[in-house]
Amino acid sequence: MRVLSGIQPSGRLHIGNYFGAIKQHIELQKNNECYYFIADYHALTTIKDARLLKDNIANVALDYYALGLDSAKTVFFKQSDVPQVTELAWILSTLAPLGLLERCHSYKDKIAHGITPHLGVFSYPVLMASDILIYKPDLVPVGKDQKQHIEVTRDLATKFNCTYKKYFKLPNEHILPHYAIIPGIDGQKMSKSYKNTIDIFAEENQLKKRVMSIKTDSTPIAEPKDPSQCTVYNLYSLFATSEEKDDMAKRYREGGTGYKDFKEALLKKITTYFSPYYEKRRELSEDPRYIHALLEEGAEKARQVAIKTLQEIKKIIGIL
């Protein structure tokens, strides 16, 4: 089965990214043909600093390889290294109804958060549809907040099939567990947009600072607390065994333990869990040329698929 997914290099990857997507991406590569890309063109809708974007791309690549991406099993590449994607995006844009794009949640959300409503933000779903359709995947892992983009992709594929001839198979989404419910330090969904993240590879002092700043209520130490309503407990549950979760929940309900102690337990869990990956990332970072070569290798494989798809489409529409 061919699997396709992308991740934006809009900042350092955080534990929401890991449990919401990366962990599943790594697991899916075991028994599938996976295509994962760094969505640098998508990142241009929000990042206008060239140096920052370049650094973010390098960090995303390092993080993925450190966390277990296997270049022998997975095609991993930069979106911008496959120019055929933007060609297909233009073709699809000539079929995309304005009303369909105006109803997209991502456009409304970005406008609500003060992002300038330029064409890139508006047509974002068309480029995403091109990202997907050009590789003809069977499965597209996404979070709940991205489900609508898969629906738009299916709509545009159907529009193409009806306008010209049946060519595209409609991709199926695979909703990733936890994606939309992992809280940030303020209790909202963890997101770089909200500046409430806990980075996977944060420096020790920075990691401690972020964990200890998690927002909690003012319940006194001696009083019982509700673990289900606490961000600290919900994050701890991502790392803990069933027995550990039950034990901490019991301590919440009994009272006598303060949030500082619970935060320290969470900090220890995060550090222990990601500790093996820290060393691997450090080793990889010593040879940037190696990572660059892996991305180039992945891009070449992706281009071979994209070129074939685009040639077939151009014949269908009368360009080639």
C-alpha positions in Angstrom: 0.0 0.0 0.0 1.3 3.4 -0.9 1.1 6.0 1.9 1.6 9.7 1.5 2.0 12.5 4.1 3.7 15.8 4.6 4.9 18.0 7.4 5.4 21.8 7.4 8.8 23.2 8.4 7.1 26.0 10.2 9.1 25.6 13.5 10.8 23.0 15.7 8.9 19.7 15.9 7.1 19.2 19.2 5.6 16.3 21.1 2.2 17.0 19.6 3.8 16.4 16.1 5.4 13.2 17.4 2.4 11.5 18.9 0.0 13.1 16.4 1.9 12.1 13.2 5.6 11.2 13.3 5.2 8.1 15.5 2.5 6.8 13.1 4.6 7.7 10.1 7.5 5.7 11.5 5.3 2.7 12.2 3.6 2.8 8.8 6.9 2.5 6.9 7.4 -1.1 8.2 4.8 -2.7 5.9 4.0 0.0 3.3 5.5 2.0 0.5 5.7 5.5 2.1 6.2 8.9 0.6 6.8 11.7 3.2 7.7 15.2 2.2 8.8 18.4 3.9 6.1 20.9 2.8 8.4 23.9 2.3 6.1 25.6 -0.3 3.2 25.4 2.2 5.4 27.0 4.8 5.8 30.1 2.6 2.2 31.0 3.5 3.5 32.0 7.0 7.3 32.2 6.9 9.0 35.1 5.1 12.5 34.7 6.6 14.8 32.8 4.3 17.3 31.8 6.9 14.6 30.7 9.3 12.9 28.5 6.7 16.3 27.0 5.7 17.1 26.1 9.3 13.6 24.7 9.8 13.9 22.4 6.8 17.2 21.1 8.0 15.8 20.5 11.6 12.8 18.7 10.3 15.0 16.3 8.3 17.3 15.7 11.2 14.4 15.1 13.6 12.7 12.6 11.3 15.9 10.6 10.7 16.8 10.7 14.4 13.3 9.5 15.3 13.5 6.4 13.1 12.8 7.3 9.5 14.4 4.6 7.3 15.6 5.9 3.9 15.7 2.3 2.6 12.0 1.9 3.2 10.7 5.4 2.8 10.9 8.1 0.1 11.6 11.3 2.1 12.1 14.6 0.2 11.4 18.3 0.0 8.2 19.4 -1.7 10.1 22.1 -3.7 12.4 19.5 -5.2 9.5 18.1 -7.2 8.4 21.0 -9.5 5.8 18.8 -11.2 3.6 19.3 -8.1 3.1 23.0 -8.7 2.4 22.4 -12.4 -0.4 20.0 -11.4 -1.6 22.5 -8.8 -2.2 25.0 -11.6 -4.1 22.5 -13.7 -6.3 21.6 -10.7 -6.9 25.3 -9.9 -8.6 25.7 -13.3 -11.2 23.1 -12.0 -11.5 24.3 -8.4 -14.8 26.1 -7.5 -14.3 29.3 -5.5 -17.1 28.3 -3.1 -15.3 25.1 -2.3 -12.1 26.9 -1.3 -14.0 29.7 0.6 -15.6 27.0 2.8 -12.2 25.5 3.9 -11.6 25.6 7.6 -7.8 26.3 7.3 -8.5 29.5 5.4 -11.0 30.7 7.9 -8.7 29.7 10.8 -5.6 31.5 9.4 -7.7 34.7 8.8 -9.0 34.5 12.4 -5.4 34.3 13.7 -4.4 37.5 11.8 -2.6 35.9 8.8 -2.8 38.1 5.7 -5.4 36.6 3.4 -3.2 36.3 0.3 -3.7 33.9 -2.6 -1.4 31.3 -1.1 -3.5 30.9 2.0 -6.7 30.7 -0.1 -5.4 28.2 -2.6 -3.5 26.1 0.0 -5.9 23.1 -0.4 -5.3 23.0 -4.2 -1.6 22.6 -3.7 -2.2 20.0 -1.1 -4.5 18.1 -3.5 -1.6 18.2 -6.0 0.8 16.9 -3.4 -1.5 13.9 -2.9 -2.8 13.1 -6.4 0.5 13.2 -8.2 1.8 10.2 -6.2 -1.5 8.2 -6.4 -1.4 7.1 -2.8 -3.8 4.5 -1.3 -3.8 6.1 2.1 -3.2 9.6 3.4 -2.6 9.8 7.2 -3.9 13.1 8.5 -5.2 14.7 11.7 -8.9 15.5 12.2 -8.2 19.1 11.3 -6.9 18.1 7.9 -9.8 15.8 7.0 -11.5 18.5 5.0 -8.4 18.9 2.7 -8.7 15.2 1.8 -12.3 15.9 1.0 -11.3 18.8 -1.3 -8.7 16.5 -2.9 -11.4 13.9 -3.6 -13.7 16.7 -5.0 -11.0 18.0 -7.3 -10.1 14.5 -8.5 -13.7 13.8 -9.2 -14.0 17.1 -11.1 -11.0 16.2 -13.2 -12.4 12.7 -13.9 -15.8 14.1 -15.0 -14.3 16.9 -17.1 -11.7 14.9 -19.0 -11.8 11.2 -18.3 -11.6 8.9 -15.3 -7.9 9.0 -14.3 -7.4 9.7 -10.6 -8.3 7.2 -7.9 -9.8 8.9 -4.9 -7.4 8.8 -1.9 -8.6 7.5 1.5 -7.7 9.4 4.6 -6.4 7.6 7.7 -7.3 9.7 10.8 -4.3 9.6 13.1 -5.2 9.0 16.8 -4.6 11.7 19.4 -3.7 14.3 16.7 -6.3 16.9 17.6 -6.4 16.4 21.3 -2.8 16.7 22.4 -2.7 19.9 24.6 -0.1 22.5 24.8 1.2 24.2 27.9 -1.8 26.5 27.9 -4.4 23.8 27.6 -5.2 24.5 23.9 -4.3 22.1 21.2 -0.5 22.0 20.9 0.5 24.1 17.9 3.4 26.3 16.8 0.8 28.9 15.8 -0.2 29.2 19.5 3.4 29.2 20.8 2.4 26.6 23.4 4.6 23.7 22.3 7.1 21.5 24.0 9.8 20.7 21.5 11.1 17.2 21.1 14.8 18.1 21.0 14.7 21.2 23.3 17.8 21.9 25.4 17.5 20.5 28.9 16.9 23.9 30.6 14.4 25.0 28.0 12.5 21.7 28.2 12.3 22.1 32.0 11.1 25.7 31.7 8.3 24.7 29.3 7.1 21.8 31.3 7.1 23.7 34.6 5.2 26.5 32.9 2.2 24.3 32.0 -1.0 26.0 33.1 -2.8 24.4 36.0 -5.6 25.5 38.3 -5.2 26.9 41.9 -6.3 23.8 43.8 -4.3 23.6 47.0 -1.8 20.7 47.4 -3.9 19.0 50.1 -7.1 19.0 48.0 -8.1 16.2 45.5 -7.7 17.1 41.9 -9.3 15.8 38.6 -6.7 14.2 36.4 -8.9 14.2 33.3 -9.0 18.0 33.4 -5.3 18.5 33.9 -2.9 19.1 31.0 0.0 17.7 33.0 -1.8 14.4 33.4 -3.0 14.2 29.8 0.6 14.7 28.5 2.0 12.2 31.1 -0.5 9.7 29.7 1.2 9.8 26.3 4.4 8.4 27.8 3.2 6.3 30.7 2.1 2.6 31.0 -1.4 1.8 32.1 -0.2 1.1 35.6 1.7 4.4 35.8 -1.3 6.3 34.6 -3.6 4.7 37.2 -1.1 5.4 39.9 -0.8 9.1 39.0 -4.6 9.4 38.7 -5.0 7.9 42.2 -2.5 10.5 43.6 -4.5 13.3 41.9 -7.7 12.1 43.5 -6.3 11.5 46.9 -4.8 15.0 47.3 -1.6 15.7 49.1 0.5 16.1 45.9 1.1 19.4 44.2 1.2 20.2 40.5 5.0 20.8 40.8 5.5 17.1 41.6 3.3 16.0 38.7 5.2 18.3 36.4 8.5 16.9 37.5 7.2 13.4 36.8 6.2 14.4 33.3 9.6 16.0 32.7 11.3 12.8 33.7 9.1 10.8 31.3 9.8 13.1 28.4 13.5 13.0 28.9 13.7 9.3 29.4 11.5 8.6 26.3 13.4 10.7 23.9 16.9 10.1 25.4 17.9 7.5 22.8 17.0 9.8 20.0 19.0 12.7 21.3 22.3 10.9 20.7 21.3 9.8 17.2 20.3 13.3 16.3 23.6 14.7 17.6 25.5 12.2 15.4 23.5 13.0 12.3 24.0 16.7 12.8 27.7 16.3 12.5 27.4 15.5 8.8 24.9 17.8 7.1 26.0 16.6 3.7 24.7 13.1 4.5 21.2 14.4 5.3 21.3 16.5 2.1 22.3 13.4 0.1 19.4 11.4 1.5 16.9 14.2 0.7 18.3 14.4 -2.9 18.0 10.6 -3.2 14.4 10.8 -2.0 13.6 13.7 -4.4 14.9 11.8 -7.4 12.6 8.8 -6.6 9.6 11.1 -6.0 10.3 13.0 -9.3 10.2 9.8 -11.3 6.7 9.1 -10.1 5.6 12.7 -10.5 6.9 13.1 -14.0 5.1 10.0 -15.2 1.8 11.2 -13.6 2.1 14.7 -15.1 2.9 13.4 -18.6 -0.2 11.3 -18.5 -2.3 14.2 -17.3 -0.9 16.5 -20.0 -1.9 14.0 -22.7 -5.4 13.8 -21.2 -5.9 17.6 -21.2 -4.3 18.2 -24.6 -1.1 19.9 -23.7 1.4 17.1 -24.4 
